[in-house]
Amino acid sequence: MMDPAMMQAMAAQMGGQKEDDPNKPPSPEVDRKIETALALKEEGTGYFKDGNWKKASFKWKTALRMYLGGMGSLAKKDGDPTMALVGAKMKKDSPNMDQKKRVDEIQLLLNLNLAQVSLKLERWDQVIEFCDDALQLDKDNIKALYRRGKAWYAKKDLDRAKADWTAVEKVDPKAVTADLKRLAKAYDGIAEKEARMAKKMFGGS
């Protein structure tokens, strides 16, 4: 099997200018994909406002994966060097620095939107996945931390919910006041249940 570093080097040679080359001109194809993704984002927002969560989710996922997939900072998470050669001939259609920044901005918004609609659909694991991706783009994003905390709470992972909401509290205490109170009650409920079980086990009165 070919060394991954060698494969990456071959792909770079085939692809011409690098994405971080400040002199690289914008790709018209990338501009087209960005425009299409933004149009889908707006369609999804319309469905979301109408309460049609599934159609909103479909539009946003299509924008994120079919039109912006493989571009921007999140492309790095794929991490499969064998894919570098497959797409090498398409490097001329890869984003330049300005386009990559724009792609990151749109991907962040789409991941936040998808986290929100996944909360509505009670798809807790998807909420966490979309928030994780949003936080790769903006590690201190309050909306991502808050929504991921809600998913952890729904999954009864109180410690992780507390970690996310505590991070939010440092920036915007009012945003999580009610949530932290609910979390405290949940911890109290667990403590009371454990106390009753211990009392029963050891024959306390």
N, C-alpha and C positions, 0 to 999 in steps of 0.2 A: 504493500500500500504506500502511495506517495506521501511524503512528509507534508503535513498541513501547511507549514510555513512556506514550503516550495510551491504548493498549490495556490496559496494566496499571492505569492510573487508573480506566478504565471498569469493569474487573473489580472493583476495590476498592469502587467505589460500589455495584455490584450486590450485592456479597457481604456488606455489613453490617460487623460487628465484625471487626477484624483478629486474626490468631492471637496476636500479641504483646500484645494488650489484656489486662492483668492481671484485668480484671473480666469477661472472657468466660467464661460457664459451660461446663462440660464437655459435649461432644456425646455423647448416648447411642449414636448410630450409631458413633462412633469407639471408644467403650468396647466395643461389640459386636465390632468388627473386631479390636481388641486381644485380646480374650478368644479369638476364633477363631484368631488368629495364634499365641497361646501354646499352644493345644491342638494345633495343627499342629506347632509346634516340639517338643512333647513326643512326638508320634507319630514325628517324624523321628528324635529321639534314641533311641527304642526300636528303630527299624530300623537305626540306626547301630551300636548295641550288638550287634545280631544279625548284623552284617556285611553288611547289605543296603544297600550304598552308594547305588544308584540310587534306591530308594524313599525313603531318607533325604533325598537331594538334592531329589527331587520335592516332598516335604512342606515342606521349608525354603524352596524357591523359591516355592511357592504362598503360604506365609505372608508372605514378603517382598514379593512383587510384586502378588499379588491382594488382599491385605488391608491391607498397610502401604504399598503403593506410592502415591506422591503426597502422603504425609504426612511430617512430620519434616524434618530438615535435608537429607537426601539428595534431597528433592523439588526443591531448587534446582538440582541438576545437570542436570535436564531442560532448563531455560533457554529454552523456546520460548514467547514471549509470546502467540502465537496460541492456545495451550492455556488461557491464563488466562480467556478469555471463555467457552470451552466449559464449564469447571467453575465458573463464577462463581455460578450459581444454587445450587450445592451447597455454598457457603461455610458455610452454617449447620451442615453436617456436618463441617467442618474441625476439627482439634484445637485446644484451648486450650493455654496455655503448659505446664501440668502434663502434659497428654496428649502434647504434642509431645516433652517430655523422656522420657516413658515409651516412646514410639515409637522415639526415637533409641536408647534402651538396648536395646530388643528387636532393632532393625535391626542394631546392632553385633554382638550375639550371633549372629544369623542369618548375617551375612556371615562371621563367624569360623568358624561351623560349616560353611558352604558351602565356604569355603577349605579346611578340613580334609578334607571328603569329596571335594573335587575333587583333592586330593593323592592320596587313595586310588585315585581313578579315573584318575589321571595326566593330568588335563586342566589343563595348566600355565597356559594363557592365562586360564582361568576362575579359577584360584587367584589370579593377579595382579589380575584385575578385582575379585574379592570383597575382597581385602586392601586394594586402593586405596580401595574404598568404606568399609571399616572404618576406615582411616586418615583419611578425611575426617571421621569422627565422633570419632575419638580418635587424634590425630596421632602419639602416642608408644606406641601399643598394641604390646606386646612380641610377642604371639601373631601379630598381623598381619604385623609385620616379619619374624618368624622364618619364617612359612609362605611369605611372598612370596620370601624368600631361598632357600627350598628349591625353589620353582618356577623362579627365575632360574638356580639351579645345574643343575636338570634340563634347562633350555634351553641350558646351556653358556654362559650370560652370567655369567661369573665376577666381573666387576667390580661388577655390580649385586647379586649375591649377597653379595659382600664388604661392600658399603655397608650392606645391611640387617642382616647379622649383626654387623657392627661396632657398629651402633646398639644392637642387643640386648646385646652384650657390655658396653657401658657401664653397663647397668642390672643385668644378670644374667649375669656371665661364665661360670658353670657351664653355663648353658643352651645355649651354642654352642661349647663347648670342642672336642667331637668334630667338629662341622661345620667349624670354622675349620681344624682339622688336615687334614681331608679336602680343604678348599679349597686349603690350602698345597701339598698333594701334587699337586693338579690343576695349579696354577701351575708347579710344578717339572716336571711331565710335559710341559707346553707348552714350557717353556724348553729341556728336553733335546731335544725333537723339533726345535725350531728350530735348536738347535746342530748336530744331526746333519745337517739339511738344508743348513745353511750350509757345513758341513765337506765335504759331498758336492759342493756347487756349486763350491766354490773349491779342490777337490782336496786337502784336508788329509789327513794320514795318521792 
